[in-house]
Amino acid sequence: MADEKEDVFFVGLKDPSQLRRSILETSKEALHTLQQYERFKEVRIEKTKEILRLKKIFKELENLTTKLKMKLPKTSLRVKHAKEEEAKIVIDEDIEEEIQEQRSRKKTTKKAPKKKGSKRLSDVEKLEAELNDIEDKLGDIS
């Protein structure tokens, strides 16, 4: 037993209260980090629940839109996208001039030639052109 007591020795610590303080602060930071991780896990679970809820809502919306499309009458008119609308604004000036020319020439010719530089006509302009054709035919009948 005397040999066992000789093996035990003590280490001197400089400023033990400061060492305790730094260990406690490190423990406190570790606890804060663990708390943040737990909050992160909760947020991730909540996010997953919300994503599933949104998927369900989108699926329901998809079903409702297909039902709506089935009930609506069939037509060849389509909705223009934003890029097409921007292109339409640029072309509108040319088309308006073309429509003015068509109206001025509608008495002399049945159909006005299209401008080579103009792109696709919008639905309203197509309808106006068809209306002009009908008016020309009515004028020929009278």
PLY file of the C-alpha trace (Angstrom):
ply
format ascii 1.0
element vertex 142
property float x
property float y
property float z
element edge 141
property int vertex1
property int vertex2
end_header
0.00 0.00 0.00
2.84 2.33 0.56
3.82 1.91 -3.10
0.35 2.99 -4.27
0.54 6.21 -2.32
3.89 7.04 -3.84
2.43 6.78 -7.40
-0.18 9.41 -6.70
0.95 12.92 -7.39
-0.67 16.32 -7.67
-0.47 18.82 -10.47
-0.35 22.43 -9.56
-2.80 24.66 -11.44
-2.21 28.33 -11.95
-5.35 30.33 -11.31
-7.79 27.41 -10.79
-10.83 29.71 -10.60
-10.08 31.06 -14.11
-9.67 27.51 -15.41
-13.04 26.52 -13.91
-14.61 29.60 -15.45
-13.27 28.80 -18.95
-14.45 25.15 -18.66
-17.91 26.32 -17.60
-18.06 28.83 -20.46
-17.03 26.13 -22.93
-19.74 23.83 -21.52
-22.25 26.67 -21.80
-21.31 27.23 -25.49
-21.63 23.50 -26.15
-25.12 23.52 -24.61
-26.12 26.52 -26.75
-24.86 24.71 -29.84
-26.88 21.63 -28.91
-29.98 23.78 -28.35
-29.51 25.39 -31.77
-29.16 21.96 -33.34
-32.40 20.82 -31.69
-34.17 23.93 -33.01
-32.71 23.20 -36.44
-34.06 19.64 -36.33
-37.51 20.95 -35.35
-37.46 23.46 -38.20
-36.42 20.73 -40.65
-39.30 18.52 -39.51
-41.70 21.47 -39.81
-40.35 22.23 -43.28
-40.91 18.63 -44.37
-44.49 18.76 -43.07
-45.13 22.02 -44.95
-43.66 20.61 -48.17
-45.95 17.59 -47.92
-48.91 19.87 -47.25
-48.05 22.01 -50.28
-47.67 18.92 -52.47
-51.13 17.85 -51.40
-52.54 21.30 -52.18
-50.86 21.37 -55.60
-52.20 17.93 -56.41
-55.69 19.09 -55.46
-55.27 22.25 -57.58
-54.11 20.14 -60.50
-57.20 17.94 -60.20
-59.46 20.98 -59.99
-57.89 22.64 -63.04
-58.28 19.47 -65.09
-61.94 19.29 -64.06
-62.36 22.96 -64.98
-60.71 22.45 -68.37
-63.06 19.55 -69.06
-66.11 21.70 -68.31
-64.96 24.72 -70.34
-65.83 24.85 -74.04
-63.10 23.98 -76.54
-61.50 26.98 -78.26
-58.42 27.78 -80.28
-57.59 30.89 -78.23
-54.63 30.50 -75.89
-53.13 32.67 -73.15
-50.01 34.55 -74.14
-46.95 34.32 -71.93
-45.02 37.36 -70.72
-42.29 37.02 -73.37
-44.89 36.91 -76.11
-46.58 39.99 -74.64
-43.28 41.89 -74.74
-42.76 40.88 -78.36
-46.36 41.89 -79.12
-45.74 45.42 -77.84
-42.87 45.83 -80.29
-44.90 44.43 -83.19
-48.16 46.22 -82.32
-47.11 49.41 -84.08
-46.49 47.54 -87.36
-49.76 45.63 -87.03
-51.76 48.78 -86.30
-50.38 50.35 -89.47
-51.28 47.19 -91.37
-54.83 47.23 -90.01
-55.19 50.89 -91.00
-54.01 50.03 -94.50
-56.45 47.11 -94.65
-59.37 49.32 -93.68
-58.42 51.94 -96.26
-58.05 49.30 -99.00
-61.00 47.10 -98.06
-63.22 48.66 -100.74
-60.70 48.03 -103.52
-59.33 44.61 -102.56
-60.76 41.65 -100.73
-57.64 40.78 -98.74
-54.81 43.05 -97.74
-51.30 41.57 -98.08
-49.46 40.89 -94.85
-46.26 42.70 -94.04
-43.21 40.49 -94.36
-41.59 41.85 -91.20
-44.52 41.20 -88.87
-44.65 38.07 -86.72
-47.66 36.13 -85.49
-50.85 38.15 -85.07
-52.48 38.23 -81.67
-55.92 36.73 -81.16
-57.61 40.13 -81.18
-55.91 41.07 -84.43
-56.89 37.74 -86.00
-60.49 38.40 -85.02
-60.31 41.91 -86.46
-58.94 40.53 -89.74
-61.75 37.95 -89.89
-64.29 40.69 -89.15
-62.87 42.78 -92.01
-63.19 39.80 -94.34
-66.81 39.28 -93.31
-67.56 42.98 -93.82
-65.99 42.79 -97.28
-68.16 39.82 -98.19
-71.27 41.61 -96.88
-70.32 44.65 -98.93
-70.02 42.47 -102.08
-73.46 40.90 -101.44
-75.25 44.25 -101.02
0 1
1 2
2 3
3 4
4 5
5 6
6 7
7 8
8 9
9 10
10 11
11 12
12 13
13 14
14 15
15 16
16 17
17 18
18 19
19 20
20 21
21 22
22 23
23 24
24 25
25 26
26 27
27 28
28 29
29 30
30 31
31 32
32 33
33 34
34 35
35 36
36 37
37 38
38 39
39 40
40 41
41 42
42 43
43 44
44 45
45 46
46 47
47 48
48 49
49 50
50 51
51 52
52 53
53 54
54 55
55 56
56 57
57 58
58 59
59 60
60 61
61 62
62 63
63 64
64 65
65 66
66 67
67 68
68 69
69 70
70 71
71 72
72 73
73 74
74 75
75 76
76 77
77 78
78 79
79 80
80 81
81 82
82 83
83 84
84 85
85 86
86 87
87 88
88 89
89 90
90 91
91 92
92 93
93 94
94 95
95 96
96 97
97 98
98 99
99 100
100 101
101 102
102 103
103 104
104 105
105 106
106 107
107 108
108 109
109 110
110 111
111 112
112 113
113 114
114 115
115 116
116 117
117 118
118 119
119 120
120 121
121 122
122 123
123 124
124 125
125 126
126 127
127 128
128 129
129 130
130 131
131 132
132 133
133 134
134 135
135 136
136 137
137 138
138 139
139 140
140 141
